[in-house]
């Protein structure tokens, strides 16, 4: 959303600067104001088209990527909460198994 506001402000300031440049030149040259105004309008149209392309194509892709990132983060948090007890239980089970194997090995080694 911040990008949209910044782009709109940049577009408005560019139009304002171009309009300010056209006014003094039009007064000094007399009849050449119309071609300059057309050029300014054409430039404005190009800026608006670029801005429109950004809003319709690039911005939704970026927003969708951000949404997917948040969904993945939420999924990982839920998975972590669900699997943490299982991981602890598995760790305890594996440690008990190794302890029992070590004791069985010691007993087998002590028997002649």
For each residue, the residues with C-beta under 8 A, 3 or more apart:
1: 4 5
2: 5 6
3: 6 7 59
4: 1 7 8 55 59
5: 1 2 8 9
6: 2 3 9 10
7: 3 4 10 11 51 54
8: 4 5 11 12 51
9: 5 6 12 13
10: 6 7 13 14
11: 7 8 14 15 47 48 51
12: 8 9 15 16
13: 9 10 16 17
14: 10 11 17 18 47
15: 11 12 18 19 44 47
16: 12 13 19 20
17: 13 14 20 21
18: 14 15 21 22 40 43 44
19: 15 16 22 23 40
20: 16 17 23 24
21: 17 18 24 25
22: 18 19 25 26 33 36 37 40
23: 19 20 26 27
24: 20 21 27 28
25: 21 22 28 29 32 33 36
26: 22 23 29 32 33 36 37
27: 23 24 30
28: 24 25
29: 25 26 32 33
30: 27 33
31: 34
32: 25 26 29 35 36
33: 22 25 26 29 30 36 37
34: 31 37 38
35: 32 38 39
36: 22 25 26 32 33 39 40
37: 22 26 33 34 40 41
38: 34 35 41 42
39: 35 36 42 43
40: 18 19 22 36 37 43 44
41: 37 38 44 45
42: 38 39 45 46
43: 18 39 40 46 47
44: 15 18 40 41 47 48
45: 41 42 48 49
46: 42 43 49 50
47: 11 14 15 43 44 50 51
48: 11 44 45 51 52
49: 45 46 52 53
50: 46 47 53 54
51: 7 8 11 47 48 54 55
52: 48 49 55 56
53: 49 50 56 57 58
54: 7 50 51 57 58 59
55: 4 51 52 58 59
56: 52 53 59 60
57: 53 54 60 61
58: 53 54 55 61 62
59: 3 4 54 55 56 62 63
60: 56 57 63 64
61: 57 58 64 65
62: 58 59 65 66
63: 59 60 66 67
64: 60 61 67 68
65: 61 62 68 69
66: 62 63 69 70
67: 63 64 70 71
68: 64 65 71 72
69: 65 66 72 73
70: 66 67 73 74
71: 67 68 74 75
72: 68 69 75 76
73: 69 70 76 77
74: 70 71 77 78
75: 71 72 78 79
76: 72 73 79 80
77: 73 74 80 81
78: 74 75 81 82
79: 75 76 82 83
80: 76 77 83 84
81: 77 78 84
82: 78 79 85 86
83: 79 80 86 87
84: 80 81 87 88
85: 82 88 89
86: 82 83 89 90
87: 83 84 90 91
88: 84 85 91 92
89: 85 86 92 93
90: 86 87 93 94
91: 87 88 94 95
92: 88 89 95 96
93: 89 90 96 97
94: 90 91 97 98
95: 91 92 98 99
96: 92 93 99 100
97: 93 94 100 101
98: 94 95 101 102
99: 95 96 102 103
100: 96 97 103 104
101: 97 98 104 105
102: 98 99 105 106
103: 99 100 106 107
104: 100 101 107 108
105: 101 102 108 109
106: 102 103 109 110
107: 103 104 110 111
108: 104 105 111
109: 105 106
110: 106 107
111: 107 108
112:
